[in-house]
Amino acid sequence: MQNYFELFDLEATFEIDNQALNSSYQTQVSQFHPDKFASKSSSEQLQALQNTSLINSAYDALKSPLERASYLLTLEGIDPFDHKDTQMDVGFLMAQIELREQLEGIKSQQDELGLDDYIGGIQAQIVENIASISQSFANSDDLQKVKNLVRELKFYSQLKKEANRLMDEWL
């Protein structure tokens, strides 16, 4: 089976050309449009549906920096979210606790302005983390370092999603 990068004829790197990804996605997905298979056999229709599903999964994985970095690590034989590996930077773990407590405080006070600032701060952390991942992949740094950065990005992404959900509830 082709990997996701090969499917879209892209180099397997963290930094990708989003325009090339989008263009290749449109080309790939149009080949398996249901209208093209309406008069085909059931097995051909099923194969087209499976191909479309694969294309959509591959596109979603490469479009997201978190998913793309995770996929690249997986291609290297590394499970970025291996639950047996609990090694994390102590400073990051302490910051995690503080950020969670800060969100709980904002929630209990129903501080909309504070929540907006909080989301902005988390977004800045995400941007910084993505830049670090990109630099680490570009410099062929230790993949354990990349793995830790990916785990941190997942934390920040989940925290942002949680904060955005809270903001949606309040609005």
Phi and psi restraints in degrees (value plus and minus 20) as a CYANA .aco file:
   2 GLN   PHI     -88.9   -48.9
   2 GLN   PSI     130.9   170.9
   3 ASN   PHI    -104.4   -64.4
   3 ASN   PSI     151.4   191.4
   4 TYR   PHI     -80.8   -40.8
   4 TYR   PSI     -56.7   -16.7
   5 PHE   PHI     -86.1   -46.1
   5 PHE   PSI     -63.9   -23.9
   6 GLU   PHI     -83.0   -43.0
   6 GLU   PSI     -57.7   -17.7
   7 LEU   PHI     -75.8   -35.8
   7 LEU   PSI     -57.9   -17.9
   8 PHE   PHI    -122.6   -82.6
   8 PHE   PSI      -9.9    30.1
   9 ASP   PHI      35.7    75.7
   9 ASP   PSI      28.4    68.4
  10 LEU   PHI    -138.6   -98.6
  10 LEU   PSI     132.3   172.3
  11 GLU   PHI     -91.0   -51.0
  11 GLU   PSI     120.3   160.3
  12 ALA   PHI     -98.7   -58.7
  12 ALA   PSI      58.7    98.7
  13 THR   PHI    -155.2  -115.2
  13 THR   PSI     142.6   182.6
  14 PHE   PHI     -88.5   -48.5
  14 PHE   PSI     -63.8   -23.8
  15 GLU   PHI    -101.3   -61.3
  15 GLU   PSI      93.8   133.8
  16 ILE   PHI    -140.9  -100.9
  16 ILE   PSI     141.0   181.0
  17 ASP   PHI    -105.8   -65.8
  17 ASP   PSI      83.6   123.6
  18 ASN   PHI     -82.1   -42.1
  18 ASN   PSI     -53.5   -13.5
  19 GLN   PHI     -86.0   -46.0
  19 GLN   PSI     -62.2   -22.2
  20 ALA   PHI     -85.3   -45.3
  20 ALA   PSI     -59.4   -19.4
  21 LEU   PHI     -81.0   -41.0
  21 LEU   PSI     -69.0   -29.0
  22 ASN   PHI     -81.7   -41.7
  22 ASN   PSI     -63.9   -23.9
  23 SER   PHI     -83.4   -43.4
  23 SER   PSI     -67.0   -27.0
  24 SER   PHI     -84.7   -44.7
  24 SER   PSI     -58.2   -18.2
  25 TYR   PHI     -79.7   -39.7
  25 TYR   PSI     -68.6   -28.6
  26 GLN   PHI     -79.2   -39.2
  26 GLN   PSI     -62.7   -22.7
  27 THR   PHI     -82.6   -42.6
  27 THR   PSI     -67.9   -27.9
  28 GLN   PHI     -83.3   -43.3
  28 GLN   PSI     -67.7   -27.7
  29 VAL   PHI     -89.6   -49.6
  29 VAL   PSI     -50.5   -10.5
  30 SER   PHI     -88.9   -48.9
  30 SER   PSI     -46.5    -6.5
  31 GLN   PHI     -85.1   -45.1
  31 GLN   PSI     -45.6    -5.6
  32 PHE   PHI    -135.7   -95.7
  32 PHE   PSI       3.1    43.1
  33 HIS   PHI     -79.7   -39.7
  33 HIS   PSI     117.9   157.9
  34 PRO   PHI     -73.9   -33.9
  34 PRO   PSI     -53.9   -13.9
  35 ASP   PHI     -81.1   -41.1
  35 ASP   PSI     -51.0   -11.0
  36 LYS   PHI     -94.0   -54.0
  36 LYS   PSI     -35.4     4.6
  37 PHE   PHI    -137.0   -97.0
  37 PHE   PSI     -12.0    28.0
  38 ALA   PHI     -79.5   -39.5
  38 ALA   PSI     -56.2   -16.2
  39 SER   PHI    -117.4   -77.4
  39 SER   PSI     -13.8    26.2
  40 LYS   PHI    -107.4   -67.4
  40 LYS   PSI     152.1   192.1
  41 SER   PHI     -87.5   -47.5
  41 SER   PSI     143.7   183.7
  42 SER   PHI     -79.7   -39.7
  42 SER   PSI     -60.1   -20.1
  43 SER   PHI     -87.8   -47.8
  43 SER   PSI     -55.5   -15.5
  44 GLU   PHI     -89.7   -49.7
  44 GLU   PSI     -57.8   -17.8
  45 GLN   PHI     -84.5   -44.5
  45 GLN   PSI     -62.0   -22.0
  46 LEU   PHI     -84.0   -44.0
  46 LEU   PSI     -63.1   -23.1
  47 GLN   PHI     -82.0   -42.0
  47 GLN   PSI     -60.8   -20.8
  48 ALA   PHI     -83.6   -43.6
  48 ALA   PSI     -61.1   -21.1
  49 LEU   PHI     -84.1   -44.1
  49 LEU   PSI     -62.0   -22.0
  50 GLN   PHI     -84.7   -44.7
  50 GLN   PSI     -60.2   -20.2
  51 ASN   PHI     -83.9   -43.9
  51 ASN   PSI     -62.3   -22.3
  52 THR   PHI     -82.4   -42.4
  52 THR   PSI     -61.2   -21.2
  53 SER   PHI     -81.8   -41.8
  53 SER   PSI     -64.8   -24.8
  54 LEU   PHI     -82.1   -42.1
  54 LEU   PSI     -64.6   -24.6
  55 ILE   PHI     -81.2   -41.2
  55 ILE   PSI     -64.1   -24.1
  56 ASN   PHI     -84.9   -44.9
  56 ASN   PSI     -61.5   -21.5
  57 SER   PHI     -83.7   -43.7
  57 SER   PSI     -63.9   -23.9
  58 ALA   PHI     -83.7   -43.7
  58 ALA   PSI     -63.0   -23.0
  59 TYR   PHI     -82.4   -42.4
  59 TYR   PSI     -67.7   -27.7
  60 ASP   PHI     -80.0   -40.0
  60 ASP   PSI     -60.2   -20.2
  61 ALA   PHI     -86.5   -46.5
  61 ALA   PSI     -60.7   -20.7
  62 LEU   PHI    -101.5   -61.5
  62 LEU   PSI     -44.4    -4.4
  63 LYS   PHI     -90.8   -50.8
  63 LYS   PSI     -55.3   -15.3
  64 SER   PHI    -108.7   -68.7
  64 SER   PSI     105.1   145.1
  65 PRO   PHI     -76.2   -36.2
  65 PRO   PSI     -60.3   -20.3
  66 LEU   PHI     -83.4   -43.4
  66 LEU   PSI     -69.7   -29.7
  67 GLU   PHI     -87.4   -47.4
  67 GLU   PSI     -57.5   -17.5
  68 ARG   PHI     -84.4   -44.4
  68 ARG   PSI     -65.5   -25.5
  69 ALA   PHI     -84.4   -44.4
  69 ALA   PSI     -61.4   -21.4
  70 SER   PHI     -82.1   -42.1
  70 SER   PSI     -62.0   -22.0
  71 TYR   PHI     -85.6   -45.6
  71 TYR   PSI     -62.1   -22.1
  72 LEU   PHI     -80.8   -40.8
  72 LEU   PSI     -61.8   -21.8
  73 LEU   PHI     -83.8   -43.8
  73 LEU   PSI     -60.8   -20.8
  74 THR   PHI     -81.1   -41.1
  74 THR   PSI     -59.8   -19.8
  75 LEU   PHI     -81.6   -41.6
  75 LEU   PSI     -46.1    -6.1
  76 GLU   PHI    -109.0   -69.0
  76 GLU   PSI     -16.6    23.4
  77 GLY   PHI      64.0   104.0
  77 GLY   PSI      -1.7    38.3
  78 ILE   PHI    -132.6   -92.6
  78 ILE   PSI     106.5   146.5
  79 ASP   PHI    -108.4   -68.4
  79 ASP   PSI      87.3   127.3
  80 PRO   PHI     -84.9   -44.9
  80 PRO   PSI     -40.4    -0.4
  81 PHE   PHI    -139.4   -99.4
  81 PHE   PSI      15.1    55.1
  82 ASP   PHI     -81.9   -41.9
  82 ASP   PSI      95.9   135.9
  83 HIS   PHI     -90.9   -50.9
  83 HIS   PSI     -35.9     4.1
  84 LYS   PHI     -97.9   -57.9
  84 LYS   PSI     -43.5    -3.5
  85 ASP   PHI    -112.2   -72.2
  85 ASP   PSI      81.7   121.7
  86 THR   PHI    -123.8   -83.8
  86 THR   PSI      -8.7    31.3
  87 GLN   PHI     -90.6   -50.6
  87 GLN   PSI      96.8   136.8
  88 MET   PHI    -163.1  -123.1
  88 MET   PSI     134.5   174.5
  89 ASP   PHI     -84.5   -44.5
  89 ASP   PSI     109.1   149.1
  90 VAL   PHI     -81.0   -41.0
  90 VAL   PSI     -59.9   -19.9
  91 GLY   PHI     -80.7   -40.7
  91 GLY   PSI     -61.6   -21.6
  92 PHE   PHI     -85.5   -45.5
  92 PHE   PSI     -62.5   -22.5
  93 LEU   PHI     -81.6   -41.6
  93 LEU   PSI     -60.2   -20.2
  94 MET   PHI     -85.7   -45.7
  94 MET   PSI     -61.1   -21.1
  95 ALA   PHI     -83.5   -43.5
  95 ALA   PSI     -57.2   -17.2
  96 GLN   PHI     -78.2   -38.2
  96 GLN   PSI     -68.2   -28.2
  97 ILE   PHI     -81.0   -41.0
  97 ILE   PSI     -65.3   -25.3
  98 GLU   PHI     -82.3   -42.3
  98 GLU   PSI     -62.1   -22.1
  99 LEU   PHI     -85.4   -45.4
  99 LEU   PSI     -59.1   -19.1
 100 ARG   PHI     -84.4   -44.4
 100 ARG   PSI     -63.9   -23.9
 101 GLU   PHI     -84.2   -44.2
 101 GLU   PSI     -59.3   -19.3
 102 GLN   PHI     -82.8   -42.8
 102 GLN   PSI     -63.1   -23.1
 103 LEU   PHI     -84.1   -44.1
 103 LEU   PSI     -60.8   -20.8
 104 GLU   PHI     -82.5   -42.5
 104 GLU   PSI     -59.7   -19.7
 105 GLY   PHI     -84.0   -44.0
 105 GLY   PSI     -63.2   -23.2
 106 ILE   PHI     -82.4   -42.4
 106 ILE   PSI     -62.1   -22.1
 107 LYS   PHI     -83.6   -43.6
 107 LYS   PSI     -66.3   -26.3
 108 SER   PHI     -87.0   -47.0
 108 SER   PSI     -51.2   -11.2
 109 GLN   PHI    -109.5   -69.5
 109 GLN   PSI     -26.9    13.1
 110 GLN   PHI      28.9    68.9
 110 GLN   PSI      30.5    70.5
 111 ASP   PHI    -111.7   -71.7
 111 ASP   PSI      71.7   111.7
 112 GLU   PHI     -82.4   -42.4
 112 GLU   PSI     -63.0   -23.0
 113 LEU   PHI     -85.1   -45.1
 113 LEU   PSI     -60.6   -20.6
 114 GLY   PHI     -82.6   -42.6
 114 GLY   PSI     -59.1   -19.1
 115 LEU   PHI     -86.6   -46.6
 115 LEU   PSI     -59.6   -19.6
 116 ASP   PHI     -82.5   -42.5
 116 ASP   PSI     -64.5   -24.5
 117 ASP   PHI     -83.5   -43.5
 117 ASP   PSI     -60.1   -20.1
 118 TYR   PHI     -80.6   -40.6
 118 TYR   PSI     -67.3   -27.3
 119 ILE   PHI     -81.3   -41.3
 119 ILE   PSI     -61.0   -21.0
 120 GLY   PHI     -81.5   -41.5
 120 GLY   PSI     -60.1   -20.1
 121 GLY   PHI     -87.0   -47.0
 121 GLY   PSI     -59.8   -19.8
 122 ILE   PHI     -86.4   -46.4
 122 ILE   PSI     -61.2   -21.2
 123 GLN   PHI     -81.0   -41.0
 123 GLN   PSI     -59.3   -19.3
 124 ALA   PHI     -82.9   -42.9
 124 ALA   PSI     -59.8   -19.8
 125 GLN   PHI     -82.9   -42.9
 125 GLN   PSI     -60.2   -20.2
 126 ILE   PHI     -83.0   -43.0
 126 ILE   PSI     -66.1   -26.1
 127 VAL   PHI     -81.3   -41.3
 127 VAL   PSI     -64.4   -24.4
 128 GLU   PHI     -83.2   -43.2
 128 GLU   PSI     -62.2   -22.2
 129 ASN   PHI     -85.7   -45.7
 129 ASN   PSI     -63.2   -23.2
 130 ILE   PHI     -81.4   -41.4
 130 ILE   PSI     -60.3   -20.3
 131 ALA   PHI     -83.0   -43.0
 131 ALA   PSI     -59.8   -19.8
 132 SER   PHI     -86.3   -46.3
 132 SER   PSI     -60.3   -20.3
 133 ILE   PHI     -82.6   -42.6
 133 ILE   PSI     -66.4   -26.4
 134 SER   PHI     -78.9   -38.9
 134 SER   PSI     -66.6   -26.6
 135 GLN   PHI     -84.0   -44.0
 135 GLN   PSI     -60.9   -20.9
 136 SER   PHI     -85.3   -45.3
 136 SER   PSI     -62.7   -22.7
 137 PHE   PHI     -85.0   -45.0
 137 PHE   PSI     -62.5   -22.5
 138 ALA   PHI     -83.7   -43.7
 138 ALA   PSI     -56.3   -16.3
 139 ASN   PHI    -108.2   -68.2
 139 ASN   PSI     -16.0    24.0
 140 SER   PHI      32.6    72.6
 140 SER   PSI      21.3    61.3
 141 ASP   PHI     -83.8   -43.8
 141 ASP   PSI     153.1   193.1
 142 ASP   PHI     -74.3   -34.3
 142 ASP   PSI     106.5   146.5
 143 LEU   PHI     -87.4   -47.4
 143 LEU   PSI     -42.2    -2.2
 144 GLN   PHI     -84.8   -44.8
 144 GLN   PSI     -57.6   -17.6
 145 LYS   PHI     -83.5   -43.5
 145 LYS   PSI     -64.4   -24.4
 146 VAL   PHI     -81.7   -41.7
 146 VAL   PSI     -62.9   -22.9
 147 LYS   PHI     -77.7   -37.7
 147 LYS   PSI     -65.7   -25.7
 148 ASN   PHI     -83.5   -43.5
 148 ASN   PSI     -59.7   -19.7
 149 LEU   PHI     -85.1   -45.1
 149 LEU   PSI     -58.7   -18.7
 150 VAL   PHI     -85.4   -45.4
 150 VAL   PSI     -61.2   -21.2
 151 ARG   PHI     -84.1   -44.1
 151 ARG   PSI     -58.4   -18.4
 152 GLU   PHI     -85.4   -45.4
 152 GLU   PSI     -62.1   -22.1
 153 LEU   PHI     -81.3   -41.3
 153 LEU   PSI     -60.0   -20.0
 154 LYS   PHI     -81.3   -41.3
 154 LYS   PSI     -63.3   -23.3
 155 PHE   PHI     -79.7   -39.7
 155 PHE   PSI     -70.3   -30.3
 156 TYR   PHI     -81.9   -41.9
 156 TYR   PSI     -59.3   -19.3
 157 SER   PHI     -84.7   -44.7
 157 SER   PSI     -62.4   -22.4
 158 GLN   PHI     -86.1   -46.1
 158 GLN   PSI     -59.9   -19.9
 159 LEU   PHI     -84.8   -44.8
 159 LEU   PSI     -61.3   -21.3
 160 LYS   PHI     -84.4   -44.4
 160 LYS   PSI     -62.2   -22.2
 161 LYS   PHI     -81.0   -41.0
 161 LYS   PSI     -62.8   -22.8
 162 GLU   PHI     -83.8   -43.8
 162 GLU   PSI     -63.5   -23.5
 163 ALA   PHI     -87.1   -47.1
 163 ALA   PSI     -59.7   -19.7
 164 ASN   PHI     -85.3   -45.3
 164 ASN   PSI     -58.6   -18.6
 165 ARG   PHI     -82.3   -42.3
 165 ARG   PSI     -61.7   -21.7
 166 LEU   PHI     -82.7   -42.7
 166 LEU   PSI     -63.0   -23.0
 167 MET   PHI     -81.1   -41.1
 167 MET   PSI     -62.8   -22.8
 168 ASP   PHI     -81.5   -41.5
 168 ASP   PSI     -58.6   -18.6
 169 GLU   PHI     -83.2   -43.2
 169 GLU   PSI     -57.2   -17.2
 170 TRP   PHI     -98.6   -58.6
 170 TRP   PSI     -43.0    -3.0
